[in-house]
Amino acid sequence: DKLALQRLKEEAEKAKIELSSTTQTEINLPFITADQTGPKHLTMKLSRAKLESLVDDLIQRTVQPCKTALKDAGLSAGDIDEVVLVGGMTRMPKVREVVQGFFGR
């Protein structure tokens, strides 16, 4: 069901944004789909910790390209004065934590 998937993606994006500034949010999608027994609703709470556990592998995979870029440039993390984070996921506290850990600031 393309419409249900689109609604779910939009709600997931909204939850991700909310969890950048709060520790828990509620996902509520009434009438997300229906079957022979009637309409189906999706209501659940999502914590920042759960979201971070779901995306942790993706976040960790960004470290290796940073290491490679520094190595190719003949630099170390300590040689970098500033890091500019770009994109929606960079607002997530876990992303900022990993970047700070890698670059030491």
N, CA, C and O atoms as a GROMACS GRO file, in nm:
protein
  420
    1ASP      N    1   0.084  -0.117   0.000
    1ASP     CA    2   0.000   0.000   0.000
    1ASP      C    3   0.089   0.125   0.000
    1ASP      O    4   0.149   0.159   0.102
    2LYS      N    5   0.098   0.191  -0.113
    2LYS     CA    6   0.188   0.305  -0.130
    2LYS      C    7   0.150   0.422  -0.040
    2LYS      O    8   0.238   0.490   0.014
    3LEU      N    9   0.023   0.446  -0.024
    3LEU     CA   10  -0.021   0.558   0.060
    3LEU      C   11   0.017   0.532   0.206
    3LEU      O   12   0.063   0.624   0.274
    4ALA      N   13  -0.003   0.412   0.253
    4ALA     CA   14   0.033   0.377   0.392
    4ALA      C   15   0.183   0.393   0.412
    4ALA      O   16   0.227   0.445   0.515
    5LEU      N   17   0.262   0.347   0.316
    5LEU     CA   18   0.407   0.359   0.326
    5LEU      C   19   0.450   0.506   0.328
    5LEU      O   20   0.539   0.543   0.405
    6GLN      N   21   0.388   0.588   0.246
    6GLN     CA   22   0.420   0.731   0.244
    6GLN      C   23   0.385   0.796   0.377
    6GLN      O   24   0.464   0.876   0.430
    7ARG      N   25   0.270   0.764   0.431
    7ARG     CA   26   0.230   0.819   0.562
    7ARG      C   27   0.327   0.775   0.671
    7ARG      O   28   0.362   0.854   0.759
    8LEU      N   29   0.370   0.649   0.665
    8LEU     CA   30   0.464   0.597   0.764
    8LEU      C   31   0.599   0.669   0.754
    8LEU      O   32   0.658   0.704   0.856
    9LYS      N   33   0.647   0.691   0.632
    9LYS     CA   34   0.774   0.763   0.613
    9LYS      C   35   0.765   0.905   0.668
    9LYS      O   36   0.858   0.952   0.733
   10GLU      N   37   0.655   0.973   0.641
   10GLU     CA   38   0.637   1.110   0.690
   10GLU      C   39   0.634   1.113   0.843
   10GLU      O   40   0.694   1.202   0.904
   11GLU      N   41   0.566   1.018   0.903
   11GLU     CA   42   0.558   1.013   1.049
   11GLU      C   43   0.693   0.977   1.110
   11GLU      O   44   0.728   1.028   1.216
   12ALA      N   45   0.768   0.890   1.043
   12ALA     CA   46   0.902   0.853   1.091
   12ALA      C   47   0.995   0.974   1.087
   12ALA      O   48   1.073   0.995   1.180
   13GLU      N   49   0.988   1.052   0.982
   13GLU     CA   50   1.070   1.173   0.971
   13GLU      C   51   1.034   1.272   1.082
   13GLU      O   52   1.121   1.332   1.144
   14LYS      N   53   0.905   1.288   1.106
   14LYS     CA   54   0.858   1.377   1.212
   14LYS      C   55   0.910   1.329   1.348
   14LYS      O   56   0.954   1.409   1.430
   15ALA      N   57   0.903   1.199   1.372
   15ALA     CA   58   0.951   1.143   1.498
   15ALA      C   59   1.101   1.165   1.514
   15ALA      O   60   1.148   1.200   1.622
   16LYS      N   61   1.176   1.144   1.406
   16LYS     CA   62   1.322   1.165   1.411
   16LYS      C   63   1.354   1.310   1.449
   16LYS      O   64   1.443   1.334   1.531
   17ILE      N   65   1.284   1.403   1.391
   17ILE     CA   66   1.306   1.544   1.421
   17ILE      C   67   1.271   1.574   1.566
   17ILE      O   68   1.347   1.642   1.636
   18GLU      N   69   1.158   1.524   1.612
   18GLU     CA   70   1.117   1.547   1.751
   18GLU      C   71   1.218   1.489   1.849
   18GLU      O   72   1.246   1.549   1.952
   19LEU      N   73   1.273   1.372   1.817
   19LEU     CA   74   1.365   1.305   1.909
   19LEU      C   75   1.502   1.373   1.914
   19LEU      O   76   1.586   1.336   1.995
   20SER      N   77   1.525   1.471   1.829
   20SER     CA   78   1.648   1.549   1.839
   20SER      C   79   1.642   1.644   1.957
   20SER      O   80   1.746   1.690   2.006
   21SER      N   81   1.521   1.675   2.003
   21SER     CA   82   1.507   1.769   2.115
   21SER      C   83   1.430   1.712   2.234
   21SER      O   84   1.421   1.777   2.338
   22THR      N   85   1.374   1.593   2.220
   22THR     CA   86   1.303   1.529   2.331
   22THR      C   87   1.352   1.385   2.343
   22THR      O   88   1.418   1.333   2.253
   23THR      N   89   1.319   1.322   2.454
   23THR     CA   90   1.366   1.184   2.475
   23THR      C   91   1.264   1.080   2.433
   23THR      O   92   1.296   0.961   2.426
   24GLN      N   93   1.140   1.123   2.406
   24GLN     CA   94   1.037   1.028   2.364
   24GLN      C   95   0.932   1.099   2.282
   24GLN      O   96   0.903   1.216   2.304
   25THR      N   97   0.875   1.026   2.186
   25THR     CA   98   0.767   1.081   2.105
   25THR      C   99   0.665   0.971   2.079
   25THR      O  100   0.692   0.853   2.101
   26GLU      N  101   0.549   1.012   2.033
   26GLU     CA  102   0.446   0.914   2.001
   26GLU      C  103   0.417   0.918   1.852
   26GLU      O  104   0.400   1.025   1.792
   27ILE      N  105   0.412   0.801   1.794
   27ILE     CA  106   0.375   0.787   1.653
   27ILE      C  107   0.229   0.746   1.651
   27ILE      O  108   0.190   0.648   1.715
   28ASN      N  109   0.148   0.820   1.577
   28ASN     CA  110   0.005   0.793   1.574
   28ASN      C  111  -0.044   0.804   1.431
   28ASN      O  112  -0.050   0.912   1.374
   29LEU      N  113  -0.080   0.691   1.374
   29LEU     CA  114  -0.130   0.687   1.237
   29LEU      C  115  -0.266   0.615   1.235
   29LEU      O  116  -0.271   0.494   1.216
   30PRO      N  117  -0.374   0.690   1.256
   30PRO     CA  118  -0.505   0.626   1.250
   30PRO      C  119  -0.539   0.587   1.106
   30PRO      O  120  -0.500   0.655   1.011
   31PHE      N  121  -0.610   0.479   1.093
   31PHE     CA  122  -0.656   0.432   0.962
   31PHE      C  123  -0.541   0.415   0.863
   31PHE      O  124  -0.554   0.452   0.746
   32ILE      N  125  -0.430   0.359   0.909
   32ILE     CA  126  -0.312   0.341   0.823
   32ILE      C  127  -0.341   0.242   0.711
   32ILE      O  128  -0.287   0.254   0.601
   33THR      N  129  -0.424   0.145   0.740
   33THR     CA  130  -0.463   0.047   0.639
   33THR      C  131  -0.590  -0.022   0.687
   33THR      O  132  -0.644   0.012   0.792
   34ALA      N  133  -0.637  -0.116   0.610
   34ALA     CA  134  -0.757  -0.191   0.649
   34ALA      C  135  -0.747  -0.331   0.591
   34ALA      O  136  -0.681  -0.356   0.491
   35ASP      N  137  -0.815  -0.422   0.658
   35ASP     CA  138  -0.828  -0.558   0.605
   35ASP      C  139  -0.973  -0.603   0.622
   35ASP      O  140  -1.061  -0.520   0.644
   36GLN      N  141  -0.997  -0.732   0.612
   36GLN     CA  142  -1.134  -0.784   0.619
   36GLN      C  143  -1.202  -0.752   0.752
   36GLN      O  144  -1.324  -0.743   0.759
   37THR      N  145  -1.123  -0.735   0.856
   37THR     CA  146  -1.180  -0.709   0.989
   37THR      C  147  -1.202  -0.560   1.015
   37THR      O  148  -1.262  -0.524   1.116
   38GLY      N  149  -1.155  -0.474   0.926
   38GLY     CA  150  -1.178  -0.331   0.943
   38GLY      C  151  -1.050  -0.250   0.938
   38GLY      O  152  -0.944  -0.301   0.902
   39PRO      N  153  -1.061  -0.122   0.975
   39PRO     CA  154  -0.944  -0.033   0.970
   39PRO      C  155  -0.840  -0.070   1.075
   39PRO      O  156  -0.872  -0.125   1.180
   40LYS      N  157  -0.716  -0.038   1.042
   40LYS     CA  158  -0.604  -0.063   1.134
   40LYS      C  159  -0.539   0.070   1.168
   40LYS      O  160  -0.527   0.160   1.084
   41HIS      N  161  -0.498   0.081   1.292
   41HIS     CA  162  -0.434   0.202   1.341
   41HIS      C  163  -0.296   0.167   1.395
   41HIS      O  164  -0.275   0.057   1.446
   42LEU      N  165  -0.203   0.259   1.384
   42LEU     CA  166  -0.070   0.241   1.440
   42LEU      C  167  -0.047   0.350   1.544
   42LEU      O  168  -0.048   0.469   1.512
   43THR      N  169  -0.028   0.307   1.667
   43THR     CA  170   0.004   0.399   1.776
   43THR      C  171   0.115   0.336   1.857
   43THR      O  172   0.101   0.224   1.906
   44MET      N  173   0.225   0.409   1.872
   44MET     CA  174   0.337   0.357   1.952
   44MET      C  175   0.422   0.471   2.003
   44MET      O  176   0.424   0.580   1.946
   45LYS      N  177   0.492   0.444   2.110
   45LYS     CA  178   0.588   0.539   2.164
   45LYS      C  179   0.726   0.498   2.114
   45LYS      O  180   0.758   0.379   2.106
   46LEU      N  181   0.807   0.597   2.081
   46LEU     CA  182   0.944   0.572   2.036
   46LEU      C  183   1.036   0.660   2.118
   46LEU      O  184   1.018   0.781   2.128
   47SER      N  185   1.137   0.597   2.178
   47SER     CA  186   1.233   0.672   2.259
   47SER      C  187   1.355   0.708   2.175
   47SER      O  188   1.383   0.645   2.073
   48ARG      N  189   1.426   0.809   2.220
   48ARG     CA  190   1.551   0.847   2.154
   48ARG      C  191   1.649   0.730   2.158
   48ARG      O  192   1.720   0.704   2.061
   49ALA      N  193   1.654   0.661   2.272
   49ALA     CA  194   1.746   0.547   2.286
   49ALA      C  195   1.715   0.438   2.184
   49ALA      O  196   1.807   0.380   2.127
   50LYS      N  197   1.587   0.411   2.160
   50LYS     CA  198   1.549   0.309   2.062
   50LYS      C  199   1.588   0.354   1.921
   50LYS      O  200   1.644   0.275   1.844
   51LEU      N  201   1.560   0.480   1.887
   51LEU     CA  202   1.598   0.531   1.755
   51LEU      C  203   1.749   0.522   1.737
   51LEU      O  204   1.797   0.480   1.632
   52GLU      N  205   1.825   0.562   1.840
   52GLU     CA  206   1.970   0.556   1.831
   52GLU      C  207   2.019   0.413   1.811
   52GLU      O  208   2.115   0.390   1.737
   53SER      N  209   1.954   0.317   1.875
   53SER     CA  210   1.995   0.177   1.856
   53SER      C  211   1.963   0.130   1.715
   53SER      O  212   2.036   0.048   1.659
   54LEU      N  213   1.856   0.181   1.657
   54LEU     CA  214   1.818   0.143   1.521
   54LEU      C  215   1.914   0.200   1.415
   54LEU      O  216   1.937   0.136   1.313
   55VAL      N  217   1.968   0.318   1.440
   55VAL     CA  218   2.054   0.384   1.341
   55VAL      C  219   2.203   0.378   1.377
   55VAL      O  220   2.286   0.435   1.306
   56ASP      N  221   2.236   0.312   1.488
   56ASP     CA  222   2.375   0.311   1.534
   56ASP      C  223   2.471   0.258   1.428
   56ASP      O  224   2.578   0.315   1.408
   57ASP      N  225   2.435   0.150   1.361
   57ASP     CA  226   2.524   0.094   1.258
   57ASP      C  227   2.550   0.196   1.147
   57ASP      O  228   2.663   0.210   1.102
   58LEU      N  229   2.447   0.265   1.105
   58LEU     CA  230   2.462   0.367   1.002
   58LEU      C  231   2.555   0.479   1.049
   58LEU      O  232   2.641   0.525   0.975
   59ILE      N  233   2.536   0.523   1.172
   59ILE     CA  234   2.621   0.629   1.227
   59ILE      C  235   2.766   0.583   1.234
   59ILE      O  236   2.857   0.656   1.196
   60GLN      N  237   2.788   0.462   1.283
   60GLN     CA  238   2.924   0.410   1.297
   60GLN      C  239   2.993   0.393   1.161
   60GLN      O  240   3.115   0.407   1.152
   61ARG      N  241   2.916   0.364   1.056
   61ARG     CA  242   2.975   0.348   0.923
   61ARG      C  243   3.028   0.479   0.866
   61ARG      O  244   3.102   0.477   0.768
   62THR      N  245   2.991   0.591   0.924
   62THR     CA  246   3.042   0.720   0.875
   62THR      C  247   3.182   0.750   0.927
   62THR      O  248   3.250   0.838   0.875
   63VAL      N  249   3.226   0.677   1.029
   63VAL     CA  250   3.357   0.703   1.088
   63VAL      C  251   3.469   0.661   0.993
   63VAL      O  252   3.568   0.734   0.979
   64GLN      N  253   3.457   0.547   0.928
   64GLN     CA  254   3.564   0.498   0.840
   64GLN      C  255   3.594   0.594   0.725
   64GLN      O  256   3.711   0.619   0.698
   65PRO      N  257   3.493   0.648   0.656
   65PRO     CA  258   3.526   0.747   0.551
   65PRO      C  259   3.600   0.869   0.606
   65PRO      O  260   3.685   0.926   0.537
   66CYS      N  261   3.570   0.909   0.729
   66CYS     CA  262   3.644   1.020   0.791
   66CYS      C  263   3.790   0.981   0.812
   66CYS      O  264   3.880   1.059   0.784
   67LYS      N  265   3.812   0.859   0.862
   67LYS     CA  266   3.949   0.810   0.883
   67LYS      C  267   4.024   0.805   0.750
   67LYS      O  268   4.140   0.846   0.742
   68THR      N  269   3.958   0.754   0.647
   68THR     CA  270   4.020   0.742   0.516
   68THR      C  271   4.056   0.880   0.460
   68THR      O  272   4.165   0.899   0.407
   69ALA      N  273   3.963   0.975   0.471
   69ALA     CA  274   3.988   1.110   0.419
   69ALA      C  275   4.106   1.175   0.491
   69ALA      O  276   4.190   1.239   0.428
   70LEU      N  277   4.112   1.159   0.622
   70LEU     CA  278   4.224   1.216   0.698
   70LEU      C  279   4.355   1.150   0.659
   70LEU      O  280   4.457   1.218   0.642
   71LYS      N  281   4.353   1.018   0.645
   71LYS     CA  282   4.475   0.945   0.606
   71LYS      C  283   4.522   0.990   0.468
   71LYS      O  284   4.640   1.017   0.448
   72ASP      N  285   4.428   0.998   0.373
   72ASP     CA  286   4.463   1.041   0.237
   72ASP      C  287   4.520   1.182   0.235
   72ASP      O  288   4.605   1.214   0.151
   73ALA      N  289   4.475   1.266   0.327
   73ALA     CA  290   4.522   1.405   0.333
   73ALA      C  291   4.648   1.418   0.418
   73ALA      O  292   4.706   1.527   0.428
   74GLY      N  293   4.690   1.308   0.480
   74GLY     CA  294   4.808   1.314   0.566
   74GLY      C  295   4.783   1.391   0.695
   74GLY      O  296   4.874   1.454   0.749
   75LEU      N  297   4.661   1.385   0.745
   75LEU     CA  298   4.623   1.459   0.866
   75LEU      C  299   4.574   1.363   0.973
   75LEU      O  300   4.544   1.247   0.947
   76SER      N  301   4.566   1.415   1.095
   76SER     CA  302   4.504   1.339   1.204
   76SER      C  303   4.381   1.417   1.250
   76SER      O  304   4.363   1.533   1.214
   77ALA      N  305   4.298   1.353   1.330
   77ALA     CA  306   4.177   1.420   1.380
   77ALA      C  307   4.213   1.546   1.458
   77ALA      O  308   4.138   1.644   1.455
   78GLY      N  309   4.325   1.545   1.526
   78GLY     CA  310   4.369   1.662   1.603
   78GLY      C  311   4.407   1.781   1.517
   78GLY      O  312   4.411   1.894   1.566
   79ASP      N  313   4.434   1.757   1.388
   79ASP     CA  314   4.470   1.866   1.297
   79ASP      C  315   4.348   1.946   1.251
   79ASP      O  316   4.362   2.054   1.193
   80ILE      N  317   4.230   1.894   1.276
   80ILE     CA  318   4.107   1.958   1.229
   80ILE      C  319   4.058   2.056   1.336
   80ILE      O  320   4.037   2.019   1.451
   81ASP      N  321   4.040   2.183   1.295
   81ASP     CA  322   3.995   2.287   1.388
   81ASP      C  323   3.843   2.291   1.402
   81ASP      O  324   3.791   2.312   1.512
   82GLU      N  325   3.773   2.271   1.292
   82GLU     CA  326   3.628   2.280   1.295
   82GLU      C  327   3.568   2.171   1.208
   82GLU      O  328   3.627   2.130   1.108
   83VAL      N  329   3.451   2.126   1.246
   83VAL     CA  330   3.375   2.029   1.168
   83VAL      C  331   3.238   2.089   1.142
   83VAL      O  332   3.169   2.131   1.236
   84VAL      N  333   3.198   2.093   1.017
   84VAL     CA  334   3.066   2.144   0.980
   84VAL      C  335   2.977   2.023   0.951
   84VAL      O  336   3.005   1.945   0.860
   85LEU      N  337   2.871   2.010   1.028
   85LEU     CA  338   2.776   1.900   1.008
   85LEU      C  339   2.663   1.949   0.920
   85LEU      O  340   2.604   2.054   0.946
   86VAL      N  341   2.631   1.873   0.815
   86VAL     CA  342   2.530   1.913   0.718
   86VAL      C  343   2.431   1.800   0.700
   86VAL      O  344   2.470   1.684   0.684
   87GLY      N  345   2.304   1.833   0.703
   87GLY     CA  346   2.201   1.732   0.680
   87GLY      C  347   2.117   1.708   0.804
   87GLY      O  348   2.158   1.738   0.916
   88GLY      N  349   1.999   1.655   0.781
   88GLY     CA  350   1.903   1.635   0.888
   88GLY      C  351   1.950   1.548   1.002
   88GLY      O  352   1.927   1.581   1.118
   89MET      N  353   2.014   1.436   0.971
   89MET     CA  354   2.055   1.345   1.078
   89MET      C  355   2.162   1.405   1.167
   89MET      O  356   2.181   1.359   1.279
   90THR      N  357   2.234   1.505   1.120
   90THR     CA  358   2.341   1.563   1.201
   90THR      C  359   2.285   1.640   1.321
   90THR      O  360   2.361   1.680   1.409
   91ARG      N  361   2.155   1.660   1.324
   91ARG     CA  362   2.093   1.724   1.441
   91ARG      C  363   2.069   1.624   1.553
   91ARG      O  364   2.037   1.663   1.666
   92MET      N  365   2.084   1.496   1.523
   92MET     CA  366   2.064   1.393   1.626
   92MET      C  367   2.179   1.400   1.727
   92MET      O  368   2.296   1.405   1.688
   93PRO      N  369   2.146   1.400   1.855
   93PRO     CA  370   2.252   1.404   1.957
   93PRO      C  371   2.354   1.291   1.942
   93PRO      O  372   2.473   1.313   1.968
   94LYS      N  373   2.313   1.173   1.902
   94LYS     CA  374   2.406   1.060   1.887
   94LYS      C  375   2.508   1.088   1.777
   94LYS      O  376   2.625   1.053   1.793
   95VAL      N  377   2.467   1.149   1.668
   95VAL     CA  378   2.559   1.182   1.559
   95VAL      C  379   2.662   1.283   1.610
   95VAL      O  380   2.782   1.267   1.586
   96ARG      N  381   2.617   1.384   1.680
   96ARG     CA  382   2.708   1.484   1.735
   96ARG      C  383   2.805   1.421   1.835
   96ARG      O  384   2.923   1.456   1.840
   97GLU      N  385   2.754   1.327   1.915
   97GLU     CA  386   2.838   1.257   2.013
   97GLU      C  387   2.949   1.177   1.944
   97GLU      O  388   3.064   1.181   1.988
   98VAL      N  389   2.916   1.106   1.837
   98VAL     CA  390   3.015   1.026   1.765
   98VAL      C  391   3.118   1.117   1.699
   98VAL      O  392   3.238   1.088   1.702
   99VAL      N  393   3.074   1.227   1.640
   99VAL     CA  394   3.166   1.321   1.576
   99VAL      C  395   3.259   1.382   1.681
   99VAL      O  396   3.380   1.394   1.659
  100GLN      N  397   3.204   1.422   1.794
  100GLN     CA  398   3.286   1.479   1.901
  100GLN      C  399   3.387   1.376   1.952
  100GLN      O  400   3.502   1.410   1.979
  101GLY      N  401   3.343   1.252   1.965
  101GLY     CA  402   3.434   1.147   2.009
  101GLY      C  403   3.547   1.123   1.911
  101GLY      O  404   3.662   1.104   1.952
  102PHE      N  405   3.516   1.124   1.783
  102PHE     CA  406   3.617   1.099   1.680
  102PHE      C  407   3.717   1.213   1.671
  102PHE      O  408   3.838   1.190   1.665
  103PHE      N  409   3.667   1.336   1.670
  103PHE     CA  410   3.755   1.452   1.652
  103PHE      C  411   3.806   1.508   1.785
  103PHE      O  412   3.890   1.598   1.786
  104GLY      N  413   3.756   1.455   1.895
  104GLY     CA  414   3.806   1.499   2.026
  104GLY      C  415   3.756   1.634   2.070
  104GLY      O  416   3.819   1.699   2.154
  105ARG      N  417   3.646   1.678   2.014
  105ARG     CA  418   3.586   1.805   2.057
  105ARG      C  419   3.440   1.811   2.019
  105ARG      O  420   3.373   1.911   2.047
   0.00000   0.00000   0.00000
